[in-house]
Structure formats: structure tokens, C-alpha cells
Amino acid sequence: MMKGMMIGLGMLVSVSLIANEELSGKVIAVIDGNTIEVITRENETYKILLHGIDCPELEQDFGDKAKKYLEKLLLNKSISVTIQGKDRLGNRLGVIIVEGTEDPRYELLKEGLAWTSEKNPIADLELIKEKAREKGKGLWKEGNPTAPWIFRRQQTLTQFKSS
């Protein structure tokens, strides 16, 4: 029993180190509306997901529009990233600041191109999302748009049944 506790503590330490990591670099690719690739000054490449938001998948309505909007905001720009941890797939979650001033999460939410996280949404981000919803911006023009986490679950179920 003591052994398991020690392993658990070790995992907590490594997670906290990851969460405090800071990166600077240039955005070399936008994968989708909330995922980018960054190359650092040390020539290391990182895949970063925007912490606290989730954009439509590329196959969904507004997915391509979210990606193009993020490209406009970030592609080939210098950014700093504060790592907030990792998702269940091991991808780094980060808060990104563009050239010292702009947080793209706010812009995506204002335009109605993102949801806040499914679990434990960040209050500041939730307020911005709700304003966009009230104004009927972007994906909120649709009566009841499908959240990306629901879309992904539906795709997983469809793929499982067809194989």
C-alpha cells in the first residue's frame, strides 16, 4: 500500500512540473480550431491544445472556419505558452499569448467559434461564450449545435459498429 502511495506522489510531482512549463516560439502549423504546432528557439516542435476551449471538429459546421480564424490569429507569429497540464491523450494544454498581448481563446469564443471545456469550464471564458451565444454569433446561429466532444463520441461509436 505504501508503494502505491509513493508512485502516486511521484506522478503528482511530474504533473506539477509539466504544468509550470513555459515555452516561446513561432506557430508553424494550425491543425484545427484549437490545436497548433510551435517550434521553439531550441528547434523543438510541440503540439499545443488551447486550454479551456474546444472548437468544432473539421468535419463539423464551423470547424474549418475556426481553423482559418486561428490561422489568421497565430500562423507564423511569435507566441509564449504557459502549459496547464496534459489532456487524457497526453497532449499539452496551454494558454497562449500572441506577441505579448492577445489570447486567441477569447477571440474564438467572441466569434462564436468555440465552446468552453466540457468539464470544469473556466468562468471568464464561460462569460465570453455566453455573450456570443446570446448574440447568435458563429455556431450559435444554429438552434442547438453539437458540441465537439459529443461529435467525437458519436464518431467513435459509428466507427466501432462499422468494423
TIKEFI-99310 format. One record per atom (N, C-alpha, C): residue in three letters; atom name; y, x, z. Coordinates in Angstrom, 2 decimals, always signed. Atoms other than C-alpha are relative to their C-alpha. Layout:
% residues N
["ALA","CA",[Y,X,Z]]
...
% end
This chain:
% residues 163
["MET","N",[-1.20,+0.83,+0.00]]
["MET","CA",[+0.00,+0.00,+0.00]]
["MET","C",[+1.25,+0.86,+0.00]]
["MET","N",[-1.13,-0.91,-0.05]]
["MET","CA",[+2.39,+2.81,+0.84]]
["MET","C",[+0.23,+0.65,-1.36]]
["LYS","N",[-0.09,-0.62,+1.31]]
["LYS","CA",[+1.62,+4.42,-2.51]]
["LYS","C",[+0.76,-0.91,-0.98]]
["GLY","N",[-0.68,+0.95,+0.88]]
["GLY","CA",[+2.74,+1.28,-4.40]]
["GLY","C",[+1.48,-0.09,+0.31]]
["MET","N",[-1.41,+0.06,-0.37]]
["MET","CA",[+5.98,+1.19,-2.44]]
["MET","C",[+0.74,+1.24,-0.50]]
["MET","N",[-0.64,-1.23,+0.46]]
["MET","CA",[+6.72,+4.80,-3.34]]
["MET","C",[+0.22,-0.06,-1.51]]
["ILE","N",[-0.15,+0.14,+1.44]]
["ILE","CA",[+6.14,+4.10,-7.02]]
["ILE","C",[+1.15,-0.96,-0.30]]
["GLY","N",[-1.09,+0.96,+0.18]]
["GLY","CA",[+8.43,+1.08,-6.77]]
["GLY","C",[+1.36,+0.62,+0.24]]
["LEU","N",[-1.27,-0.66,-0.28]]
["LEU","CA",[+11.19,+3.16,-5.21]]
["LEU","C",[+0.36,+0.98,-1.11]]
["GLY","N",[-0.25,-0.93,+1.10]]
["GLY","CA",[+10.81,+5.77,-7.93]]
["GLY","C",[+0.53,-0.73,-1.22]]
["MET","N",[-0.47,+0.79,+1.14]]
["MET","CA",[+11.27,+3.08,-10.57]]
["MET","C",[+1.43,-0.46,+0.22]]
["LEU","N",[-1.37,+0.41,-0.29]]
["LEU","CA",[+14.40,+1.83,-8.85]]
["LEU","C",[+0.99,+1.14,-0.24]]
["VAL","N",[-0.87,-1.15,+0.19]]
["VAL","CA",[+15.89,+5.31,-8.89]]
["VAL","C",[+0.23,+0.24,-1.49]]
["SER","N",[-0.17,-0.26,+1.42]]
["SER","CA",[+15.23,+5.78,-12.61]]
["SER","C",[+0.83,-1.09,-0.67]]
["VAL","N",[-0.79,+1.08,+0.57]]
["VAL","CA",[+16.69,+2.36,-13.45]]
["VAL","C",[+1.48,+0.18,+0.34]]
["SER","N",[-1.40,-0.16,-0.38]]
["SER","CA",[+19.87,+3.10,-11.49]]
["SER","C",[+0.64,+1.16,-0.75]]
["LEU","N",[-0.54,-1.10,+0.78]]
["LEU","CA",[+20.29,+6.41,-13.33]]
["LEU","C",[+0.32,-0.45,-1.42]]
["ILE","N",[-0.24,+0.53,+1.34]]
["ILE","CA",[+19.97,+4.65,-16.68]]
["ILE","C",[+1.25,-0.87,+0.01]]
["ALA","N",[-1.12,+0.93,-0.05]]
["ALA","CA",[+22.48,+2.01,-15.61]]
["ALA","C",[+1.34,+0.70,+0.12]]
["ASN","N",[-1.26,-0.71,-0.16]]
["ASN","CA",[+25.11,+4.63,-14.81]]
["ASN","C",[+0.33,+0.89,-1.20]]
["GLU","N",[-0.16,-0.88,+1.15]]
["GLU","CA",[+24.74,+6.45,-18.14]]
["GLU","C",[+1.23,-0.41,-0.82]]
["GLU","N",[-1.16,+0.23,+0.87]]
["GLU","CA",[+27.89,+6.80,-20.26]]
["GLU","C",[-0.23,+0.75,-1.29]]
["LEU","N",[+0.13,-0.63,+1.31]]
["LEU","CA",[+27.83,+7.55,-23.97]]
["LEU","C",[+1.32,-0.14,-0.75]]
["SER","N",[-1.12,+0.12,+0.94]]
["SER","CA",[+30.55,+8.25,-26.51]]
["SER","C",[-0.54,+0.38,-1.35]]
["GLY","N",[+0.45,-0.35,+1.33]]
["GLY","CA",[+30.10,+8.38,-30.21]]
["GLY","C",[+0.62,-0.89,-1.05]]
["LYS","N",[-0.47,+0.76,+1.15]]
["LYS","CA",[+30.53,+6.72,-33.56]]
["LYS","C",[-1.09,-1.00,-0.40]]
["VAL","N",[+0.95,+1.02,+0.45]]
["VAL","CA",[+28.90,+3.49,-34.73]]
["VAL","C",[-0.38,+0.31,-1.44]]
["ILE","N",[+0.47,-0.34,+1.34]]
["ILE","CA",[+26.73,+4.37,-37.72]]
["ILE","C",[-0.72,-1.16,-0.69]]
["ALA","N",[+0.67,+1.16,+0.59]]
["ALA","CA",[+24.99,+1.02,-38.22]]
["ALA","C",[+0.17,-1.21,+0.92]]
["VAL","N",[+0.02,+1.27,-0.72]]
["VAL","CA",[+25.23,-2.62,-37.23]]
["VAL","C",[-1.28,-0.70,-0.46]]
["ILE","N",[+1.31,+0.55,+0.32]]
["ILE","CA",[+21.73,-4.07,-37.08]]
["ILE","C",[+0.04,-1.52,-0.08]]
["ASP","N",[-0.23,+1.44,+0.01]]
["ASP","CA",[+22.68,-7.65,-36.21]]
["ASP","C",[+1.25,-0.28,+0.82]]
["GLY","N",[-1.25,+0.37,-0.66]]
["GLY","CA",[+25.42,-9.54,-34.38]]
["GLY","C",[+0.22,+0.59,+1.37]]
["ASN","N",[-0.19,-0.60,-1.32]]
["ASN","CA",[+24.78,-7.85,-31.04]]
["ASN","C",[-0.79,+1.30,+0.19]]
["THR","N",[+0.76,-1.25,-0.07]]
["THR","CA",[+22.89,-4.63,-31.89]]
["THR","C",[+0.60,+1.03,-0.94]]
["ILE","N",[-0.58,-1.07,+0.80]]
["ILE","CA",[+24.32,-1.32,-33.09]]
["ILE","C",[-0.79,+1.29,+0.18]]
["GLU","N",[+0.48,-1.36,-0.18]]
["GLU","CA",[+23.31,+2.29,-33.62]]
["GLU","C",[+1.20,+0.91,+0.13]]
["VAL","N",[-1.08,-0.92,-0.30]]
["VAL","CA",[+25.52,+5.03,-32.23]]
["VAL","C",[-0.52,+1.42,-0.12]]
["ILE","N",[+0.32,-1.42,-0.01]]
["ILE","CA",[+25.48,+8.75,-32.92]]
["ILE","C",[+1.01,+0.69,+0.91]]
["THR","N",[-0.87,-0.67,-0.97]]
["THR","CA",[+26.85,+10.92,-30.11]]
["THR","C",[+0.47,+1.34,-0.57]]
["ARG","N",[-0.48,-1.34,+0.38]]
["ARG","CA",[+28.72,+14.22,-30.34]]
["ARG","C",[-1.14,+1.02,+0.03]]
["GLU","N",[+1.16,-0.87,-0.11]]
["GLU","CA",[+25.41,+15.83,-29.39]]
["GLU","C",[-1.02,-0.28,-1.11]]
["ASN","N",[+0.83,+0.36,+1.15]]
["ASN","CA",[+23.92,+14.31,-32.57]]
["ASN","C",[-1.26,-0.77,+0.40]]
["GLU","N",[+1.10,+0.87,-0.42]]
["GLU","CA",[+21.64,+11.91,-30.65]]
["GLU","C",[+0.34,-1.42,-0.43]]
["THR","N",[-0.20,+1.37,+0.45]]
["THR","CA",[+21.17,+8.39,-32.01]]
["THR","C",[-0.58,-0.97,+1.03]]
["TYR","N",[+0.41,+1.01,-0.96]]
["TYR","CA",[+20.94,+5.38,-29.71]]
["TYR","C",[+0.16,-1.40,-0.60]]
["LYS","N",[-0.11,+1.42,+0.33]]
["LYS","CA",[+20.25,+1.71,-30.35]]
["LYS","C",[+0.54,-0.68,+1.26]]
["ILE","N",[-0.64,+0.66,-1.13]]
["ILE","CA",[+22.51,-0.39,-28.10]]
["ILE","C",[+0.13,-1.49,-0.29]]
["LEU","N",[-0.23,+1.45,+0.06]]
["LEU","CA",[+22.48,-4.15,-27.49]]
["LEU","C",[+1.20,-0.32,+0.88]]
["LEU","N",[-1.17,+0.38,-0.78]]
["LEU","CA",[+25.71,-5.74,-26.30]]
["LEU","C",[-0.46,-0.77,+1.24]]
["HIS","N",[+0.41,+0.59,-1.28]]
["HIS","CA",[+25.22,-6.60,-22.62]]
["HIS","C",[+0.71,-1.34,+0.23]]
["GLY","N",[-0.58,+1.26,-0.43]]
["GLY","CA",[+25.73,-10.23,-21.60]]
["GLY","C",[+0.20,-1.05,-1.08]]
["ILE","N",[-0.11,+1.00,+1.07]]
["ILE","CA",[+25.74,-11.92,-25.02]]
["ILE","C",[-1.26,+0.05,-0.86]]
["ASP","N",[+1.10,+0.07,+0.95]]
["ASP","CA",[+23.20,-12.98,-27.62]]
["ASP","C",[+0.50,-0.75,-1.22]]
["CYS","N",[-0.47,+0.61,+1.24]]
["CYS","CA",[+24.13,-13.69,-31.23]]
["CYS","C",[-1.16,-0.66,-0.74]]
["PRO","N",[+1.07,+0.60,+0.80]]
["PRO","CA",[+22.22,-15.85,-33.69]]
["PRO","C",[-0.78,+1.09,-0.74]]
["GLU","N",[+0.82,-0.91,+0.79]]
["GLU","CA",[+19.33,-14.07,-35.40]]
["GLU","C",[+0.46,-0.07,-1.45]]
["LEU","N",[-0.47,-0.04,+1.39]]
["LEU","CA",[+19.98,-13.06,-39.02]]
["LEU","C",[-0.53,-1.18,-0.82]]
["GLU","N",[+0.58,+1.14,+0.72]]
["GLU","CA",[+17.71,-15.91,-40.20]]
["GLU","C",[+0.63,-1.33,+0.40]]
["GLN","N",[-0.64,+1.22,-0.48]]
["GLN","CA",[+19.79,-18.46,-38.27]]
["GLN","C",[+1.38,-0.17,-0.63]]
["ASP","N",[-1.38,+0.24,+0.39]]
["ASP","CA",[+23.07,-20.11,-39.24]]
["ASP","C",[+0.90,+0.89,+0.85]]
["PHE","N",[-0.99,-0.87,-0.65]]
["PHE","CA",[+25.95,-17.77,-38.34]]
["PHE","C",[-0.53,+1.37,+0.39]]
["GLY","N",[+0.55,-1.32,-0.31]]
["GLY","CA",[+23.59,-14.79,-37.88]]
["GLY","C",[+0.63,+1.09,-0.85]]
["ASP","N",[-0.59,-0.99,+0.90]]
["ASP","CA",[+24.88,-12.96,-40.95]]
["ASP","C",[+1.51,+0.13,+0.24]]
["LYS","N",[-1.44,-0.03,-0.27]]
["LYS","CA",[+28.46,-13.93,-40.14]]
["LYS","C",[+0.30,+0.82,+1.27]]
["ALA","N",[-0.17,-0.79,-1.23]]
["ALA","CA",[+28.10,-12.46,-36.61]]
["ALA","C",[-0.17,+1.48,-0.30]]
["LYS","N",[+0.22,-1.40,+0.37]]
["LYS","CA",[+26.71,-9.23,-38.08]]
["LYS","C",[+1.21,+0.56,-0.74]]
["LYS","N",[-1.15,-0.47,+0.79]]
["LYS","CA",[+29.55,-8.94,-40.60]]
["LYS","C",[+1.25,+0.14,+0.87]]
["TYR","N",[-1.16,-0.07,-0.90]]
["TYR","CA",[+32.12,-9.63,-37.89]]
["TYR","C",[-0.10,+1.23,+0.89]]
["LEU","N",[+0.19,-1.18,-0.83]]
["LEU","CA",[+30.63,-6.93,-35.66]]
["LEU","C",[+0.20,+1.28,-0.82]]
["GLU","N",[-0.25,-1.14,+0.88]]
["GLU","CA",[+30.65,-4.52,-38.63]]
["GLU","C",[+1.50,+0.25,-0.13]]
["LYS","N",[-1.46,-0.10,+0.12]]
["LYS","CA",[+34.37,-5.24,-39.07]]
["LYS","C",[+0.61,+0.61,+1.27]]
["LEU","N",[-0.52,-0.48,-1.28]]
["LEU","CA",[+34.96,-4.55,-35.36]]
["LEU","C",[-0.42,+1.44,+0.31]]
["LEU","N",[+0.57,-1.25,-0.52]]
["LEU","CA",[+32.76,-1.47,-34.91]]
["LEU","C",[-0.40,+1.07,-1.00]]
["LEU","N",[+0.60,-0.98,+0.90]]
["LEU","CA",[+31.33,+0.21,-38.01]]
["LEU","C",[+0.93,+1.17,-0.28]]
["ASN","N",[-0.71,-1.27,+0.21]]
["ASN","CA",[+32.44,+3.85,-38.33]]
["ASN","C",[+1.13,+0.24,+0.99]]
["LYS","N",[-1.05,-0.18,-1.01]]
["LYS","CA",[+34.63,+3.56,-35.22]]
["LYS","C",[-0.55,+0.77,+1.19]]
["SER","N",[+0.35,-0.71,-1.23]]
["SER","CA",[+34.63,+5.73,-32.12]]
["SER","C",[-0.06,-0.99,+1.14]]
["ILE","N",[+0.18,+0.92,-1.11]]
["ILE","CA",[+33.33,+3.92,-29.08]]
["ILE","C",[-0.45,+0.77,+1.24]]
["SER","N",[+0.63,-0.46,-1.23]]
["SER","CA",[+32.41,+4.50,-25.47]]
["SER","C",[-0.89,-1.13,+0.49]]
["VAL","N",[+1.00,+0.98,-0.44]]
["VAL","CA",[+29.39,+2.77,-23.96]]
["VAL","C",[-0.34,+0.29,+1.45]]
["THR","N",[+0.52,-0.10,-1.36]]
["THR","CA",[+28.56,+2.11,-20.33]]
["THR","C",[-1.31,-0.76,+0.01]]
["ILE","N",[+1.33,+0.61,+0.00]]
["ILE","CA",[+24.83,+1.47,-20.08]]
["ILE","C",[-0.17,-0.84,+1.26]]
["GLN","N",[+0.20,+0.94,-1.11]]
["GLN","CA",[+24.00,-1.54,-17.90]]
["GLN","C",[-1.47,-0.13,+0.38]]
["GLY","N",[+1.43,+0.09,-0.26]]
["GLY","CA",[+20.23,-1.05,-17.96]]
["GLY","C",[-0.74,-0.17,-1.32]]
["LYS","N",[+0.81,+0.23,+1.19]]
["LYS","CA",[+17.46,-1.96,-20.39]]
["LYS","C",[-0.55,-1.41,+0.02]]
["ASP","N",[+0.64,+1.31,+0.08]]
["ASP","CA",[+16.00,-5.21,-21.66]]
["ASP","C",[-1.51,+0.16,+0.15]]
["ARG","N",[+1.45,-0.05,-0.22]]
["ARG","CA",[+12.32,-6.10,-21.38]]
["ARG","C",[-0.74,+0.80,-1.07]]
["LEU","N",[+0.61,-0.80,+1.07]]
["LEU","CA",[+11.62,-4.25,-24.65]]
["LEU","C",[+0.39,+1.47,+0.08]]
["GLY","N",[-0.40,-1.39,-0.17]]
["GLY","CA",[+13.25,-1.05,-23.41]]
["GLY","C",[+1.28,+0.38,-0.74]]
["ASN","N",[-1.26,-0.29,+0.69]]
["ASN","CA",[+16.45,-1.34,-25.47]]
["ASN","C",[+1.13,+0.14,+1.01]]
["ARG","N",[-1.16,-0.19,-0.88]]
["ARG","CA",[+19.63,-0.07,-23.83]]
["ARG","C",[+0.97,-1.15,-0.17]]
["LEU","N",[-1.03,+1.03,-0.02]]
["LEU","CA",[+22.12,-2.77,-22.86]]
["LEU","C",[+1.30,+0.68,+0.39]]
["GLY","N",[-1.24,-0.70,-0.30]]
["GLY","CA",[+25.72,-1.61,-22.94]]
["GLY","C",[+1.24,-0.84,-0.15]]
["VAL","N",[-1.35,+0.55,+0.17]]
["VAL","CA",[+29.34,-2.58,-22.53]]
["VAL","C",[+0.73,+1.02,-0.86]]
["ILE","N",[-0.61,-0.88,+0.99]]
["ILE","CA",[+31.20,-1.14,-25.50]]
["ILE","C",[+1.51,-0.19,-0.01]]
["ILE","N",[-1.45,+0.04,+0.17]]
["ILE","CA",[+34.85,-0.26,-25.72]]
["ILE","C",[+0.31,+0.76,-1.28]]
["VAL","N",[-0.36,-0.58,+1.28]]
["VAL","CA",[+36.26,+0.44,-29.18]]
["VAL","C",[+1.29,+0.78,+0.14]]
["GLU","N",[-1.17,-0.88,+0.01]]
["GLU","CA",[+38.64,+3.37,-29.34]]
["GLU","C",[+0.93,-0.28,+1.18]]
["GLY","N",[-0.76,+0.11,-1.23]]
["GLY","CA",[+39.70,+2.80,-25.74]]
["GLY","C",[+0.59,-1.35,+0.36]]
["THR","N",[-0.71,+1.24,-0.31]]
["THR","CA",[+40.87,-0.82,-25.93]]
["THR","C",[-0.80,-1.29,-0.10]]
["GLU","N",[+0.55,+1.30,+0.37]]
["GLU","CA",[+38.67,-3.55,-27.35]]
["GLU","C",[-1.47,-0.15,+0.39]]
["ASP","N",[+1.39,+0.32,-0.32]]
["ASP","CA",[+35.44,-5.16,-26.07]]
["ASP","C",[-0.48,-1.03,-1.02]]
["PRO","N",[+0.41,+0.92,+1.07]]
["PRO","CA",[+33.63,-6.73,-29.07]]
["PRO","C",[-0.70,-1.27,+0.49]]
["ARG","N",[+0.66,+1.21,-0.52]]
["ARG","CA",[+31.73,-9.20,-26.84]]
["ARG","C",[+0.99,-1.15,+0.07]]
["TYR","N",[-1.02,+1.04,-0.12]]
["TYR","CA",[+34.96,-11.10,-26.19]]
["TYR","C",[+0.35,-0.57,-1.37]]
["GLU","N",[-0.37,+0.44,+1.35]]
["GLU","CA",[+35.79,-11.23,-29.90]]
["GLU","C",[-1.08,-0.89,-0.61]]
["LEU","N",[+1.10,+0.82,+0.53]]
["LEU","CA",[+32.34,-12.53,-30.89]]
["LEU","C",[-0.04,-1.37,+0.67]]
["LEU","N",[+0.00,+1.28,-0.73]]
["LEU","CA",[+32.50,-15.21,-28.18]]
["LEU","C",[+1.18,-0.87,-0.41]]
["LYS","N",[-1.20,+0.76,+0.39]]
["LYS","CA",[+36.07,-16.25,-29.11]]
["LYS","C",[-0.17,-0.67,-1.36]]
["GLU","N",[+0.21,+0.52,+1.35]]
["GLU","CA",[+34.99,-16.73,-32.74]]
["GLU","C",[-1.16,-0.99,-0.08]]
["GLY","N",[+1.14,+0.91,+0.01]]
["GLY","CA",[+32.01,-18.86,-31.70]]
["GLY","C",[-1.21,+0.59,-0.70]]
["LEU","N",[+1.11,-0.68,+0.67]]
["LEU","CA",[+29.51,-16.29,-32.95]]
["LEU","C",[-1.04,+0.54,+0.97]]
["ALA","N",[+0.96,-0.49,-0.99]]
["ALA","CA",[+27.58,-15.69,-29.73]]
["ALA","C",[-0.13,-0.99,+1.16]]
["TRP","N",[+0.26,+0.66,-1.27]]
["TRP","CA",[+26.05,-17.25,-26.65]]
["TRP","C",[+0.14,+1.04,+1.09]]
["THR","N",[+0.16,-0.91,-1.12]]
["THR","CA",[+26.21,-15.73,-23.22]]
["THR","C",[-1.49,+0.12,+0.27]]
["SER","N",[+1.42,-0.23,-0.28]]
["SER","CA",[+22.91,-14.40,-21.88]]
["SER","C",[-0.68,-1.24,+0.56]]
["GLU","N",[+0.79,+1.13,-0.48]]
["GLU","CA",[+20.17,-16.91,-21.18]]
["GLU","C",[-0.11,+0.03,+1.52]]
["LYS","N",[+0.17,-0.14,-1.45]]
["LYS","CA",[+19.62,-15.56,-17.66]]
["LYS","C",[+1.20,+0.71,+0.60]]
["ASN","N",[-1.11,-0.60,-0.74]]
["ASN","CA",[+22.42,-14.77,-15.22]]
["ASN","C",[+1.22,+0.30,-0.87]]
["PRO","N",[-1.17,-0.26,+0.84]]
["PRO","CA",[+25.38,-15.23,-17.58]]
["PRO","C",[+1.18,+0.54,+0.82]]
["ILE","N",[-1.16,-0.59,-0.64]]
["ILE","CA",[+28.49,-13.22,-16.74]]
["ILE","C",[+1.14,-1.02,-0.06]]
["ALA","N",[-0.99,+1.08,-0.12]]
["ALA","CA",[+31.23,-15.60,-15.53]]
["ALA","C",[+1.15,+0.15,-0.98]]
["ASP","N",[-1.13,-0.21,+0.92]]
["ASP","CA",[+34.09,-14.06,-17.57]]
["ASP","C",[-0.39,-0.33,-1.44]]
["LEU","N",[+0.47,+0.26,+1.35]]
["LEU","CA",[+32.03,-14.22,-20.75]]
["LEU","C",[-0.29,-1.49,-0.20]]
["GLU","N",[+0.32,+1.44,+0.06]]
["GLU","CA",[+30.87,-17.77,-19.99]]
["GLU","C",[+1.27,-0.82,-0.24]]
["LEU","N",[-1.28,+0.71,+0.20]]
["LEU","CA",[+34.52,-18.94,-19.81]]
["LEU","C",[+0.46,+0.08,-1.44]]
["ILE","N",[-0.41,-0.19,+1.40]]
["ILE","CA",[+35.28,-17.49,-23.24]]
["ILE","C",[-0.89,-0.83,-0.93]]
["LYS","N",[+0.94,+0.79,+0.80]]
["LYS","CA",[+32.14,-19.10,-24.71]]
["LYS","C",[+0.35,-1.49,+0.08]]
["GLU","N",[-0.30,+1.42,-0.18]]
["GLU","CA",[+33.07,-22.48,-23.25]]
["GLU","C",[+1.29,-0.41,-0.73]]
["LYS","N",[-1.24,+0.30,+0.74]]
["LYS","CA",[+36.60,-22.31,-24.74]]
["LYS","C",[-0.29,-0.13,-1.49]]
["ALA","N",[+0.37,+0.06,+1.41]]
["ALA","CA",[+35.11,-21.60,-28.18]]
["ALA","C",[-0.79,-1.28,-0.28]]
["ARG","N",[+0.80,+1.22,+0.17]]
["ARG","CA",[+32.65,-24.48,-27.71]]
["ARG","C",[+0.92,-1.23,-0.02]]
["GLU","N",[-0.95,+1.12,-0.07]]
["GLU","CA",[+35.47,-26.88,-26.73]]
["GLU","C",[+0.82,-0.12,-1.29]]
["LYS","N",[-0.80,-0.01,+1.23]]
["LYS","CA",[+37.44,-25.85,-29.83]]
["LYS","C",[-0.85,-0.22,-1.25]]
["GLY","N",[+0.89,+0.18,+1.14]]
["GLY","CA",[+34.37,-26.24,-32.07]]
["GLY","C",[+0.03,+1.17,-0.97]]
["LYS","N",[-0.07,-1.19,+0.85]]
["LYS","CA",[+34.61,-22.68,-33.36]]
["LYS","C",[-1.39,+0.50,-0.36]]
["GLY","N",[+1.23,-0.65,+0.43]]
["GLY","CA",[+31.86,-20.97,-35.35]]
["GLY","C",[-1.22,-0.88,+0.13]]
["LEU","N",[+1.27,+0.73,-0.13]]
["LEU","CA",[+28.35,-22.07,-34.42]]
["LEU","C",[+0.17,-1.28,+0.80]]
["TRP","N",[-0.23,+1.21,-0.80]]
["TRP","CA",[+29.83,-24.69,-32.07]]
["TRP","C",[+0.48,-1.16,-0.85]]
["LYS","N",[-0.30,+1.11,+0.92]]
["LYS","CA",[+30.82,-26.73,-35.15]]
["LYS","C",[-1.23,-0.91,-0.11]]
["GLU","N",[+1.25,+0.77,+0.04]]
["GLU","CA",[+27.16,-27.79,-35.14]]
["GLU","C",[-0.14,-0.75,+1.32]]
["GLY","N",[+0.14,+0.81,-1.21]]
["GLY","CA",[+26.30,-30.52,-32.67]]
["GLY","C",[-0.79,+0.68,+1.11]]
["ASN","N",[+0.87,-0.60,-1.01]]
["ASN","CA",[+23.50,-28.70,-30.90]]
["ASN","C",[-0.69,+1.23,-0.61]]
["PRO","N",[+0.60,-1.17,+0.64]]
["PRO","CA",[+22.94,-25.19,-32.30]]
["PRO","C",[-1.15,+0.57,+0.83]]
["THR","N",[+1.16,-0.57,-0.67]]
["THR","CA",[+19.65,-23.47,-31.49]]
["THR","C",[+0.35,+1.40,+0.50]]
["ALA","N",[-0.27,-1.31,-0.59]]
["ALA","CA",[+20.12,-20.56,-29.10]]
["ALA","C",[-0.99,+1.02,-0.55]]
["PRO","N",[+0.89,-1.01,+0.59]]
["PRO","CA",[+18.66,-17.27,-30.39]]
["PRO","C",[-1.29,+0.24,+0.78]]
["TRP","N",[+1.24,-0.21,-0.77]]
["TRP","CA",[+16.17,-16.95,-27.52]]
["TRP","C",[-0.99,-1.13,-0.27]]
["ILE","N",[+0.90,+1.11,+0.36]]
["ILE","CA",[+14.77,-20.39,-28.40]]
["ILE","C",[-0.55,+0.22,-1.40]]
["PHE","N",[+0.41,-0.30,+1.37]]
["PHE","CA",[+14.67,-19.45,-32.10]]
["PHE","C",[-1.10,+1.07,-0.01]]
["ARG","N",[+1.01,-1.08,-0.05]]
["ARG","CA",[+12.76,-16.23,-31.28]]
["ARG","C",[-1.33,-0.52,+0.54]]
["ARG","N",[+1.24,+0.57,-0.55]]
["ARG","CA",[+10.23,-18.16,-29.16]]
["ARG","C",[-0.70,-0.87,-1.04]]
["GLN","N",[+0.59,+0.85,+1.04]]
["GLN","CA",[+9.74,-20.68,-31.97]]
["GLN","C",[-0.65,+0.85,-1.09]]
["GLN","N",[+0.56,-0.88,+1.02]]
["GLN","CA",[+9.19,-17.84,-34.46]]
["GLN","C",[-1.30,+0.64,+0.47]]
["THR","N",[+1.20,-0.60,-0.57]]
["THR","CA",[+6.64,-16.22,-32.17]]
["THR","C",[-1.15,-0.99,-0.02]]
["LEU","N",[+1.04,+1.03,+0.01]]
["LEU","CA",[+4.72,-19.49,-31.83]]
["LEU","C",[-0.49,-0.27,-1.42]]
["THR","N",[+0.36,+0.24,+1.40]]
["THR","CA",[+4.78,-20.04,-35.62]]
["THR","C",[-0.86,+1.14,-0.53]]
["GLN","N",[+0.76,-1.17,+0.49]]
["GLN","CA",[+3.55,-16.50,-36.34]]
["GLN","C",[-1.39,+0.03,+0.64]]
["PHE","N",[+1.28,-0.02,-0.69]]
["PHE","CA",[+0.80,-16.79,-33.74]]
["PHE","C",[-0.97,-1.00,-0.62]]
["LYS","N",[+0.86,+1.05,+0.53]]
["LYS","CA",[-0.56,-20.03,-35.22]]
["LYS","C",[-0.45,+0.31,-1.43]]
["SER","N",[+0.33,-0.21,+1.40]]
["SER","CA",[-0.50,-18.84,-38.83]]
["SER","C",[-0.91,+1.19,-0.24]]
["SER","N",[+0.86,-1.17,+0.23]]
["SER","CA",[-2.50,-15.63,-38.30]]
["SER","C",[-1.42,-0.19,+0.45]]
% end
